[in-house]
Amino acid sequence: MIAVDKRPWLPPFPRTRYRLTESTARSAVASKILAALRSDTQPNAQSTAITVMAAECGFVKNLAPRSEWHALSKRIGALLQSPASSAVDGLTNEPRPTVIAQVYDAVYKQGFLGGAGN
């Protein structure tokens, strides 16, 4: 379902691209991303995560016309700074960190501390 293309770019750095090969899945993901970006309300956690990852990969620019890029960029920034959809941890009643902090914790922090998340 996902094809991985590695091509030489600037030695020694390869350029890696991930493509959804199934057109139905590609269309569904694109629709979910655009709906999250064009909505005035906070999207669910899955839509938010997919949207900010797609934006970081530059995928959003392939989905929307150039005239919308500035507005969508502002919306992406707002999603990154907003708390997750479930802003309060149900067990401790403590507020959760912003989406960008959660992404950092899930991806980067583990790698820096020698965890298995590399």
C-alpha positions as CSV (number, residue, x, y, z in Angstrom):
1,M,0.0,0.0,0.0
2,I,3.0,2.4,0.6
3,A,5.9,2.4,-1.8
4,V,9.3,3.6,-0.6
5,D,11.5,5.3,-3.2
6,K,15.1,6.1,-2.3
7,R,17.1,8.1,-4.7
8,P,20.5,9.7,-4.4
9,W,20.3,13.4,-3.8
10,L,23.4,15.1,-2.4
11,P,25.9,12.4,-1.5
12,P,25.8,11.0,1.2
13,F,22.1,12.0,1.7
14,P,19.5,9.9,-0.1
15,R,16.1,11.3,-0.8
16,T,13.3,9.1,0.4
17,R,9.7,9.4,-0.7
18,Y,6.7,7.5,0.6
19,R,3.8,7.1,-1.8
20,L,0.4,5.6,-1.2
21,T,0.0,3.3,-4.2
22,E,-3.7,2.6,-3.7
23,S,-5.7,5.4,-5.3
24,T,-8.7,4.9,-3.0
25,A,-6.5,5.3,0.1
26,R,-4.6,8.3,-1.4
27,S,-7.9,10.0,-2.1
28,A,-9.3,9.3,1.4
29,V,-6.2,10.7,3.1
30,A,-6.2,13.8,0.9
31,S,-9.8,14.4,1.7
32,K,-9.2,14.0,5.4
33,I,-6.3,16.4,5.3
34,L,-8.2,19.1,3.4
35,A,-11.3,18.7,5.6
36,A,-9.1,19.2,8.7
37,L,-7.5,22.3,7.3
38,R,-10.6,23.9,6.0
39,S,-12.7,23.3,9.1
40,D,-13.2,25.9,11.7
41,T,-13.4,23.4,14.5
42,Q,-10.7,21.3,16.1
43,P,-10.4,18.0,14.1
44,N,-10.2,14.7,15.9
45,A,-6.7,13.4,17.0
46,Q,-6.2,11.2,14.0
47,S,-7.0,13.9,11.5
48,T,-4.8,16.4,13.3
49,A,-1.8,14.0,13.4
50,I,-2.2,13.1,9.7
51,T,-2.5,16.7,8.7
52,V,0.5,18.0,10.6
53,M,2.6,15.1,9.3
54,A,1.5,15.7,5.8
55,A,2.2,19.4,6.1
56,E,5.7,18.7,7.4
57,C,6.4,16.5,4.4
58,G,5.2,19.2,2.0
59,F,2.2,17.2,0.9
60,V,-0.3,19.9,1.5
61,K,1.1,22.0,-1.3
62,N,0.2,19.2,-3.7
63,L,-3.4,19.2,-2.5
64,A,-4.4,22.8,-2.5
65,P,-4.1,25.6,-5.0
66,R,-1.3,28.1,-4.5
67,S,-3.9,30.8,-3.5
68,E,-4.8,28.8,-0.4
69,W,-1.3,28.1,0.8
70,H,-1.0,31.1,3.1
71,A,-4.3,30.4,4.9
72,L,-3.6,26.7,5.2
73,S,-0.1,27.5,6.6
74,K,-1.8,29.6,9.4
75,R,-4.2,26.7,10.1
76,I,-1.4,24.2,10.3
77,G,0.4,26.5,12.8
78,A,-2.7,26.7,14.9
79,L,-3.1,22.9,14.9
80,L,0.5,22.5,16.0
81,Q,0.0,24.9,18.9
82,S,-3.4,23.6,20.0
83,P,-3.8,21.0,22.7
84,A,-4.8,17.6,21.4
85,S,-8.5,16.9,20.9
86,S,-8.8,15.3,24.3
87,A,-7.0,18.2,26.2
88,V,-7.3,16.7,29.6
89,D,-5.9,13.3,30.7
90,G,-8.9,11.4,32.1
91,L,-6.9,9.7,34.8
92,T,-5.1,12.6,36.3
93,N,-7.1,15.6,35.2
94,E,-3.9,17.3,34.1
95,P,-3.8,19.2,30.8
96,R,-2.0,17.4,27.9
97,P,0.8,19.2,26.0
98,T,0.3,20.7,22.5
99,V,0.3,18.6,19.4
100,I,3.8,19.7,18.5
101,A,5.1,18.7,22.0
102,Q,3.4,15.3,21.7
103,V,5.0,14.7,18.3
104,Y,8.4,15.7,19.8
105,D,7.9,13.3,22.7
106,A,6.8,10.5,20.5
107,V,9.5,10.8,17.8
108,Y,12.5,12.8,18.7
109,K,12.9,12.6,22.5
110,Q,13.0,8.8,22.6
111,G,15.8,8.9,20.0
112,F,17.9,11.4,21.9
113,L,17.5,9.5,25.2
114,G,18.6,6.3,23.6
115,G,15.1,4.7,23.5
116,A,13.7,2.4,20.9
117,G,11.9,5.1,19.0
118,N,14.6,5.9,16.5
